[in-house]
Amino acid sequence: MISADQNSAIEDLLRELAPRVLGALVRRWGDFDTAEDAVQEALLSAAVQWPAEGLPRNPQGWLVTVATRRLVDEYRRDAARRRRETTAAAMVPLDDLVASPADEVSPAADDALNLLFLCCHPSLTTESQVALTLRAVGGLTTAQIAGAFLVPESTMTRRISRAKQHIAAAGATFGPLSEQDRGERLRAVLHVLYLIFNEGYTASGGPSLQRAELTGEAIRLVRQVHQLLPDDGEVAGLLALMLLTDARSAARAGPDGTLVPLAEQNRSLWSGEQVREGTELVEKALPRSLVGPYQLQAAIAAVHAEATRVEDTDWPQIVELYRLLERVAPNPVVTLNHAVARAMADGPRAGLEMLARLEADGQLTSHHRLSAVRAHLLELTGDPAAARAAYQLAASQTTSLPEQRYLQARATRLAT
């Protein structure tokens, strides 16, 4: 009888191998949709056979061979297609590939990265890139992805199917990219992983504050990219940012699920291991590469992590980092966070002045975080009535139940 630990190890191995196997099949056959179906069947076969029969000597070769057989069976239904490839593949004995560790089918690192690039093809919407990445590279089921984003499984199925159709219609190819395309596609990959992490860390809706399955998957995937591109500063910066942010997870909610803001968290609950790893990544990446937005955000997170108490936070340093971040990657959310840092460093009225300029451009007018920050700063200035109204507005603007409860509680407290 296989132990739970052994079964978990096999599951982890299958998730690690899945994108490599899919990448190998897509590279060889050029059919993303059919290849993915074949890989899923191979993974299912492995999940049944390996616990009972033991691991093959070449697990990746085993999976590629079984998936190829499934692919061949599919192509056999259309005798006019790929006749020679089908015949040749069908003649390869399964035992030969299973028994031969030297029979590696592909440069696995390149295939895994190219698969991520394919899933983040510029013809796709961001939503489709996220869904396809989680499905094809992350190995999550369609039902799991749908549950994470609070949409019906049928909706997510259609989204993933449309993404595959768009890739095919765009004539996307699997393989090496030009240096320019590679750089652009890598930025898209990092953005998609960043969005997956953020949705997991602070769920945009529903009863849960966070979804660990998404934060864990985002960290796992960006860690893989870092292993493939160890000298890329922004990849290292994104991994550091995720680790330093996720380190706070255990302190972000009370026993009843109530949101606990950063200033009130019990920092002894932060993961020291993640803080150390994230800080080391920041220290190594910043001096040796062009500074990008993920590295700067990671540096800000590292400054927070250095403070054992909120009173010890080096707010002036954080303000300077946000000023630099606004120059490198200006956007309203960065300005909003900059305003909070200014308020902590120079007083709440300085922060409110920045919010006034942010409100004037209208980009975050309906976003609950803008109202929540305004409420907090108004409370610090000693204007409880205005703060209470702003907290109530913020509560009405979010669909996250834990955030709603927190904001409503703050408003209620100011009414007494």
C-alpha positions in Angstrom: 0.0 0.0 0.0 1.5 3.3 -1.0 1.9 5.9 1.7 0.3 9.4 1.6 3.8 10.9 1.4 4.7 8.8 -1.6 1.4 9.6 -3.3 2.0 13.3 -2.7 5.5 13.0 -4.1 4.1 11.4 -7.3 1.5 14.2 -7.6 4.3 16.8 -7.3 6.4 15.0 -9.9 3.5 14.8 -12.3 2.8 18.6 -12.0 6.5 19.3 -12.5 6.7 17.1 -15.6 3.4 18.1 -17.2 4.5 21.3 -18.9 7.7 19.7 -20.1 5.8 16.8 -21.7 3.2 19.1 -23.2 6.0 21.4 -24.5 7.7 18.3 -26.1 4.6 17.2 -27.9 3.6 20.6 -29.1 7.1 21.2 -30.4 7.1 17.9 -32.2 3.5 17.8 -33.5 2.5 21.5 -33.5 -1.1 20.9 -32.3 -1.6 22.5 -28.9 -5.2 21.5 -28.3 -4.8 17.8 -29.2 -1.5 17.6 -27.5 -2.9 18.9 -24.2 -5.7 16.3 -24.3 -3.2 13.5 -24.9 -1.0 14.8 -22.0 -3.9 14.9 -19.6 -4.7 11.2 -20.5 -1.1 10.3 -19.9 -1.0 12.0 -16.5 -4.2 10.2 -15.5 -2.6 6.8 -16.5 0.5 7.7 -14.5 -1.6 8.6 -11.5 -3.2 5.2 -11.6 -0.2 3.0 -12.6 2.8 4.6 -10.8 1.5 4.2 -7.2 0.8 0.5 -7.9 3.7 -0.4 -10.1 6.4 2.1 -9.0 8.1 4.9 -10.9 9.6 4.1 -14.4 13.3 4.7 -14.8 12.5 7.6 -17.1 9.2 9.2 -15.9 9.3 12.0 -18.5 10.0 9.5 -21.4 7.2 7.3 -20.1 4.7 10.3 -20.1 5.8 11.5 -23.6 5.5 8.0 -25.0 2.0 7.4 -23.6 0.8 10.8 -24.6 2.3 10.2 -28.1 0.3 7.0 -28.3 -2.8 8.8 -27.4 -2.0 11.5 -30.0 -1.4 8.8 -32.6 -4.7 7.1 -31.8 -6.4 10.4 -32.4 -4.7 11.0 -35.7 -5.5 7.5 -36.8 -9.1 8.5 -36.9 -8.1 10.8 -39.8 -6.0 8.6 -42.1 -5.3 11.5 -44.4 -3.3 13.3 -41.7 0.2 12.6 -40.6 0.2 9.1 -42.0 4.0 8.7 -42.0 4.4 10.2 -38.5 1.6 8.1 -37.1 3.2 4.9 -38.6 6.6 5.7 -37.3 5.4 6.6 -33.8 3.3 3.5 -33.5 6.3 1.3 -34.2 8.3 2.6 -31.2 8.0 0.0 -28.4 6.8 1.6 -25.2 9.3 -0.4 -23.1 12.2 1.1 -25.1 11.4 4.6 -24.0 10.5 3.7 -20.5 13.7 1.8 -19.9 16.1 4.3 -21.4 17.0 7.3 -19.3 19.2 8.6 -22.1 16.3 8.8 -24.5 15.3 12.3 -23.5 12.9 13.7 -26.0 13.6 17.4 -25.6 15.5 20.2 -23.9 13.0 20.3 -21.0 13.9 23.8 -19.9 13.4 25.4 -23.3 10.1 23.5 -23.8 8.8 24.6 -20.4 9.6 28.3 -21.1 8.4 28.2 -24.6 5.1 26.7 -23.4 4.7 29.7 -21.0 5.4 32.0 -23.9 2.8 30.3 -26.0 0.2 30.6 -23.3 0.9 34.3 -23.0 0.7 35.0 -26.8 -0.2 38.6 -27.5 -3.3 37.7 -29.5 -4.9 36.6 -26.2 -6.7 38.7 -23.6 -5.1 38.9 -20.2 -8.0 36.7 -18.8 -7.3 34.1 -21.4 -3.6 34.2 -20.8 -4.2 33.6 -17.1 -6.6 30.7 -17.6 -4.5 29.0 -20.2 -1.3 29.3 -18.1 -3.0 27.8 -15.1 -4.5 25.0 -17.2 -1.6 24.1 -19.5 1.4 25.0 -17.4 0.1 24.9 -13.9 -1.8 21.7 -14.3 -5.0 22.9 -12.6 -8.2 21.4 -13.7 -10.8 23.7 -15.4 -13.0 23.2 -12.4 -10.2 24.4 -10.0 -9.5 27.5 -12.1 -13.2 28.3 -12.4 -13.6 28.0 -8.6 -10.6 30.2 -8.0 -12.0 33.0 -10.1 -15.6 32.5 -9.0 -17.1 31.7 -12.5 -19.0 28.7 -13.7 -16.9 25.8 -15.0 -18.7 26.1 -18.3 -17.6 29.7 -18.6 -14.0 28.8 -17.9 -14.2 25.9 -20.4 -15.3 28.3 -23.1 -12.6 30.8 -22.1 -9.8 28.2 -22.4 -11.2 26.8 -25.7 -11.3 30.3 -27.2 -7.8 30.9 -26.1 -6.6 27.8 -27.9 -8.6 28.8 -31.0 -7.1 32.3 -31.0 -3.6 30.9 -30.8 -4.3 28.6 -33.8 -5.9 31.4 -35.8 -2.9 33.7 -35.1 -0.6 31.1 -36.5 1.4 31.0 -33.4 4.4 28.7 -33.5 6.1 26.8 -30.7 9.8 27.4 -30.4 12.6 29.9 -30.1 11.7 33.6 -30.4 13.6 36.6 -31.6 15.4 38.5 -28.8 12.8 41.3 -29.0 9.8 38.9 -29.0 11.3 36.9 -26.2 11.7 40.1 -24.0 8.2 41.2 -24.8 6.7 37.8 -24.2 8.7 37.4 -20.9 7.1 40.6 -19.6 3.7 39.2 -20.5 4.5 35.9 -18.7 5.7 37.8 -15.5 2.6 40.0 -15.6 0.3 36.9 -15.8 2.0 35.3 -12.9 1.8 38.5 -10.9 -1.9 38.7 -11.6 -2.4 35.1 -10.5 -0.5 35.8 -7.3 -2.5 38.9 -6.5 -5.8 37.2 -7.0 -4.7 34.5 -4.7 -3.3 36.9 -2.0 -6.3 39.1 -1.9 -9.3 37.5 -3.6 -11.3 40.0 -5.6 -14.6 38.5 -4.5 -16.2 35.8 -2.4 -16.1 34.7 1.3 -12.3 34.1 1.5 -9.6 36.7 2.0 -7.0 34.7 0.1 -6.7 31.5 -2.1 -3.6 29.7 -1.2 -3.9 27.4 -4.3 -3.3 30.5 -6.5 -0.5 32.1 -4.5 1.2 28.7 -4.3 0.9 28.0 -8.0 2.2 31.5 -8.9 5.2 31.1 -6.7 5.9 27.6 -8.1 5.7 28.8 -11.7 7.8 31.9 -11.2 10.4 29.8 -9.3 10.6 27.6 -12.4 11.1 30.6 -14.6 13.8 31.8 -12.3 15.6 28.4 -12.5 15.4 28.8 -16.3 16.5 32.4 -16.4 18.7 32.8 -13.2 20.4 36.0 -14.5 17.2 38.0 -15.2 16.7 40.6 -12.5 13.0 41.1 -13.0 12.3 37.4 -12.7 14.3 37.3 -9.5 12.5 40.5 -8.4 9.1 39.0 -9.0 10.0 35.8 -7.1 11.3 37.9 -4.2 8.2 40.1 -4.2 5.9 37.0 -4.0 7.9 35.4 -1.2 8.1 38.5 0.9 4.4 39.2 0.4 3.3 35.6 1.0 5.4 35.5 4.1 2.7 37.6 5.8 -0.2 35.2 5.0 -0.5 33.6 8.4 -0.9 37.0 10.1 -3.4 38.6 7.6 -6.5 37.2 9.2 -7.8 36.5 12.7 -9.2 33.1 13.8 -12.6 34.1 12.5 -11.3 35.1 9.1 -11.3 38.8 9.9 -8.9 40.9 7.9 -5.9 42.2 9.9 -4.1 45.2 8.2 -0.3 45.3 7.9 0.1 47.8 10.8 -1.8 45.5 13.2 -0.3 42.1 12.2 1.6 39.9 14.6 4.9 39.9 12.8 6.2 36.8 14.7 3.7 34.9 12.5 5.5 36.0 9.3 7.4 33.2 7.6 11.1 33.8 8.4 12.2 31.3 5.7 10.3 33.2 3.0 11.6 36.6 4.3 15.2 35.4 4.2 14.9 33.9 0.7 13.1 36.9 -0.6 15.6 39.4 0.9 18.5 37.4 -0.5 17.0 37.5 -3.9 16.6 41.3 -3.7 20.2 41.8 -2.5 21.6 39.7 -5.3 19.4 41.1 -8.1 19.5 44.9 -7.5 23.3 45.4 -7.9 23.7 43.4 -11.1 20.8 44.3 -13.4 18.8 47.2 -14.7 16.2 48.0 -12.0 12.7 47.1 -13.0 9.3 47.5 -11.3 9.2 44.0 -9.7 12.6 44.5 -8.1 11.5 47.9 -6.7 8.3 46.4 -5.3 10.4 43.6 -3.8 12.7 46.1 -2.3 9.7 47.9 -0.7 8.5 44.6 0.7 12.0 43.9 2.1 12.0 47.2 4.0 8.7 46.2 5.6 10.1 42.8 6.4 13.1 44.3 8.1 11.0 46.1 10.7 10.2 43.9 13.7 7.5 46.4 14.7 5.5 48.7 12.6 7.0 51.7 14.5 10.4 50.6 13.2 9.4 50.8 9.5 11.8 53.0 7.5 9.0 55.1 5.8 11.4 57.7 4.2 13.2 54.9 2.4 9.9 53.4 1.2 8.8 56.9 0.0 12.0 57.1 -2.1 11.5 53.6 -3.5 7.9 54.6 -4.5 9.2 57.7 -6.2 11.6 55.7 -8.3 8.8 53.1 -9.0 6.5 55.9 -10.3 9.2 56.9 -12.7 9.9 53.4 -13.9 6.4 52.1 -14.1 3.8 54.9 -13.4 0.3 53.7 -12.7 -2.5 54.8 -10.3 -2.1 51.9 -7.9 1.6 52.8 -7.4 0.6 56.4 -6.7 -2.0 55.2 -4.2 0.6 53.2 -2.3 3.0 56.1 -2.6 0.4 58.3 -0.9 0.1 55.9 2.0 3.9 55.9 2.4 4.0 59.8 2.3 1.3 59.9 5.0 3.3 57.6 7.2 6.5 59.6 6.7 5.2 63.2 6.5 1.8 63.0 8.1 -1.7 62.2 6.8 -2.4 65.6 5.2 0.6 65.0 2.8 -1.0 61.7 1.8 -4.4 63.3 1.3 -2.8 65.9 -1.0 -1.5 63.1 -3.2 -4.9 61.4 -3.1 -6.6 64.6 -4.3 -4.3 64.6 -7.4 -5.1 60.9 -7.9 -8.8 61.5 -7.6 -8.6 64.3 -10.2 -7.6 61.9 -13.0 -10.6 59.6 -12.2 -8.8 56.3 -12.9 -9.5 54.9 -9.4 -12.7 56.7 -8.6 -14.7 53.5 -8.2 -12.0 51.4 -6.6 -12.5 50.5 -3.0 -8.8 50.9 -2.1 -8.9 54.6 -2.9 -11.9 55.1 -0.6 -10.3 52.9 2.1 -7.0 54.8 2.0 -8.9 58.1 2.1 -10.9 56.9 5.1 -7.8 55.8 7.0 -6.0 59.1 6.4 -9.1 61.2 7.4 -9.3 59.1 10.5 -5.7 60.0 11.3 -6.4 63.7 10.8 -9.1 63.6 13.4 -12.2 63.8 11.1 -14.2 60.7 12.2 -17.4 61.7 10.3 -15.7 62.0 6.9 -13.7 58.9 7.6 -16.8 56.9 8.5 -18.5 58.0 5.2 -15.4 57.0 3.3 -15.2 53.6 5.0 -18.8 53.0 4.2 -18.2 53.9 0.5 -15.2 51.6 0.4 -17.3 48.7 1.8 -19.9 49.2 -0.9 -17.3 49.1 -3.6 -15.7 45.7 -2.9 -17.1 42.3 -3.5 -14.7 40.6 -1.0 -16.7 39.7 2.0 -13.7 39.8 4.5 -12.8 43.3 3.2 -16.5 44.4 3.4 -16.7 43.2 7.1 -13.4 45.0 8.0 -14.4 48.3 6.4 -17.9 48.2 7.9 -16.4 47.5 11.3 -14.1 50.5 11.0 -17.1 52.7 10.1 -19.2 51.3 13.0 -16.4 52.0 15.4 -16.2 55.6 14.4 -19.9 56.0 14.9 -19.7 55.2 18.6 
